[in-house]
């Protein structure tokens, strides 16, 4: 049963902000009260637990701002969240009677104060509130993948600008598609790199979730190899990757009119440092200790290609233990028959 917030028995549920859940048995009211954040998903730790198999364990979140605006935030769900038929890629402001779809579950947002003839909320009339920085953050357990093109500066000096732009654009587009297919979303496109985030359960990660991250990386490497055959390059295109797992603040760091949904904290920073550290150890991929610990059950009774290294991460006072291997070794690992059966 959903962990529905308690209501004042003297206040009818229809009079407070709520979600209306459409079912074959009729409508259910999920009140948005007694808090500032309500999560939706299949896991029991969500405020609203839904049994739809198309919904992710931790699918989405509704969060209220100080301005009174309600934001819908997709938590990297596999099948996406939709508002009025449009997929949510960044947090969106909910309006009264907006239609919401999670998997195959339909809902309606009820909050008359969030509507107007122009489609703008009441708070929009205050320009200071609109431009105020939004701070919608929740501490979540995540895995961060950073994939970086090697020797990109050298590449920019030796390639025609138009061809380079076309190639990088194609790389970004295909990378985004692959990452989405593997249960995540691209958090950032950064010049010559992409950062993807997988949001896990409250306090643990199943090894199959780490396998999905590895498969995403394997597909990204394969895509990169195929892409370069379409262009005349001065040297082979190579990428390096860092994966780190831990807690981070996940939320909106943009302004009311320019929301920017991202993850912040040491877990994210270390993922970038681990990618850079692959050059120290002359490998393609480096994992943080926590990532390796969650992935270790996958490696039982298999030839483990991930080897321990002490690496110096920029900004860290002491050497850090990381686990690294080549893309070829990763490909061989995830294609072992015992792991292929998990698809």
Residue pairs with C-beta under 8 A, 6 or more apart in sequence:
1 49
2 30
2 46
2 47
2 48
2 49
2 50
3 44
3 46
3 47
3 48
3 49
4 30
4 31
4 47
4 48
5 31
5 32
5 33
5 34
5 35
5 38
5 47
6 33
6 34
7 13
7 16
7 31
7 33
13 29
13 31
14 29
14 110
16 31
16 32
16 33
17 31
17 32
17 33
17 70
17 110
17 111
17 114
18 29
18 30
18 31
18 32
18 110
18 111
19 29
19 30
19 32
19 48
19 62
19 100
19 107
19 108
19 109
19 110
20 27
20 28
20 29
20 30
20 107
20 108
20 109
20 110
21 27
21 28
21 29
21 30
21 50
21 105
21 106
21 107
22 105
22 106
22 107
22 108
30 38
30 48
30 107
32 38
32 62
32 64
32 70
32 111
35 47
36 63
36 64
37 61
37 62
37 63
37 64
37 138
38 47
38 48
38 61
38 62
38 63
39 45
39 46
39 47
39 48
39 58
39 59
39 60
39 61
39 75
40 46
40 47
40 48
40 50
40 55
40 59
40 60
40 61
40 62
40 102
41 49
41 50
41 55
41 56
41 57
41 58
41 59
41 60
41 75
41 77
42 49
42 50
42 51
42 52
42 53
42 55
42 56
42 57
42 59
43 49
43 57
43 58
43 201
43 202
45 58
45 201
45 202
46 58
46 59
50 59
50 102
50 103
50 105
52 102
52 103
52 104
52 105
53 103
54 79
54 102
54 103
54 104
54 105
55 77
55 79
55 102
55 103
55 105
56 75
56 76
56 77
56 78
56 79
56 183
57 201
58 75
58 77
58 140
58 199
58 200
58 201
59 74
59 75
59 77
59 81
59 102
59 103
60 72
60 73
60 74
60 75
60 77
60 81
60 88
60 102
61 72
61 73
61 75
61 138
62 70
62 71
62 72
62 73
62 94
63 70
63 71
63 73
63 91
63 136
63 138
63 251
64 70
64 71
65 71
65 134
65 136
67 121
67 123
67 126
67 129
67 132
67 256
68 113
68 114
68 121
68 122
68 123
69 93
69 94
69 114
69 121
69 123
69 256
70 93
70 94
70 109
70 111
70 114
71 91
71 92
71 93
71 94
71 134
71 136
71 252
71 259
72 81
72 83
72 88
72 91
72 92
72 94
72 100
72 109
73 88
73 91
73 136
73 251
73 252
73 261
74 80
74 81
74 88
74 89
74 185
75 140
75 199
75 250
76 183
76 184
76 185
76 197
76 198
76 199
77 102
78 183
79 103
80 87
80 88
81 87
81 88
81 100
81 101
81 102
82 88
82 100
82 101
83 92
83 94
83 98
83 99
83 100
84 98
84 99
85 99
85 101
89 185
90 252
90 259
90 260
90 261
91 136
91 252
91 259
91 261
92 259
93 114
93 121
94 100
94 109
94 111
94 114
95 109
95 114
95 115
95 119
95 121
96 109
96 110
96 111
96 112
96 113
96 114
96 115
97 108
97 109
97 110
97 115
98 108
98 109
99 106
99 107
99 108
100 106
100 107
100 108
100 109
101 107
113 121
113 122
114 121
114 122
115 121
116 122
123 129
123 130
124 130
129 256
130 255
130 256
130 257
131 255
131 256
131 257
132 255
132 256
133 253
133 254
133 255
134 252
134 253
134 254
134 255
134 256
134 259
135 251
135 252
135 253
136 251
136 252
137 249
137 250
137 251
137 252
137 253
137 264
138 249
138 250
138 251
139 247
139 248
139 249
139 250
140 199
140 200
140 247
140 248
140 249
140 250
140 263
141 199
141 200
141 201
141 202
141 203
141 204
141 205
141 245
141 246
141 247
142 197
142 198
142 199
142 200
142 245
142 246
142 247
142 248
142 250
142 263
142 267
143 197
143 198
143 200
143 205
143 209
143 210
143 213
143 243
143 244
143 245
143 291
144 187
144 195
144 196
144 197
144 198
144 243
144 244
144 245
144 248
144 263
144 267
144 268
144 271
145 179
145 184
145 195
145 196
145 197
145 198
145 213
145 216
145 217
145 241
145 242
145 243
145 271
146 193
146 194
146 195
146 241
146 242
146 243
146 271
146 272
146 274
146 275
147 175
147 193
147 194
147 196
147 217
147 220
147 239
147 240
147 241
147 275
148 192
148 193
148 239
148 240
148 241
148 275
149 155
149 171
149 192
149 193
149 237
149 238
149 239
150 238
150 239
150 240
151 235
151 238
152 191
152 192
154 234
154 235
155 164
155 233
155 234
155 235
155 237
156 164
158 234
158 235
159 167
159 233
159 234
163 231
163 232
166 231
167 227
167 228
167 230
167 231
168 192
170 227
170 230
171 223
171 224
171 227
172 189
172 194
174 223
174 227
175 186
175 194
175 220
175 223
176 186
176 194
178 216
178 219
178 220
178 223
179 185
179 186
179 194
179 196
179 216
179 220
180 186
181 216
181 219
182 212
182 213
182 215
182 216
182 219
183 198
183 209
183 212
183 216
184 196
184 197
184 198
184 213
184 216
185 196
185 197
186 194
186 195
186 196
187 195
187 196
187 197
187 261
187 262
187 263
188 194
188 195
188 262
193 275
195 268
195 271
195 272
196 216
197 250
197 263
198 209
198 212
198 213
199 250
200 209
205 245
205 294
207 294
207 295
207 296
207 297
207 298
208 342
209 294
210 245
210 291
210 294
210 295
210 298
211 295
211 298
211 334
211 339
211 342
213 243
214 295
214 330
214 333
214 334
215 334
217 241
217 243
217 285
217 327
217 330
218 327
218 330
218 331
218 334
220 239
220 241
221 239
221 284
221 327
221 330
221 331
222 331
224 237
224 238
224 239
225 237
227 237
228 236
228 237
239 284
240 275
240 276
240 278
240 279
240 284
240 285
241 275
241 278
241 284
241 285
241 286
242 270
242 271
242 272
242 273
242 274
242 275
242 276
242 277
242 278
242 285
242 286
242 287
242 288
243 271
243 274
243 285
243 286
243 287
243 288
243 291
244 267
244 268
244 270
244 271
244 274
244 287
244 288
244 290
244 291
245 267
245 288
245 290
245 291
245 294
246 265
246 266
246 267
246 270
246 288
246 290
247 265
247 267
248 263
248 264
248 265
248 266
248 267
248 268
249 263
249 264
249 265
250 261
250 262
250 263
250 264
251 261
251 262
252 259
252 260
252 261
252 262
253 260
253 261
253 262
253 264
254 260
254 261
269 315
270 288
270 313
270 320
271 288
273 313
273 314
273 315
273 316
274 286
274 287
274 288
274 311
274 313
274 322
275 286
276 313
276 314
277 286
277 309
277 311
277 312
277 313
277 320
277 322
277 324
278 284
278 285
278 286
278 324
280 309
280 311
280 312
281 309
281 311
281 322
281 324
283 309
283 324
283 325
283 326
284 324
284 325
284 326
284 327
284 330
285 324
285 325
285 326
285 327
285 330
286 309
286 311
286 322
286 323
286 324
287 295
287 306
287 322
287 323
287 324
288 320
288 322
289 320
289 321
289 322
289 323
291 323
292 306
292 323
295 306
298 339
299 306
299 333
301 338
302 333
302 336
302 338
302 339
303 333
304 333
305 325
305 326
305 329
305 330
305 332
305 333
306 323
306 324
306 325
307 323
307 324
307 325
308 321
308 322
308 323
309 321
309 322
309 323
309 324
310 319
310 320
310 321
310 322
311 319
311 320
311 321
311 322
312 319
312 320
313 320
325 333
333 339
334 340
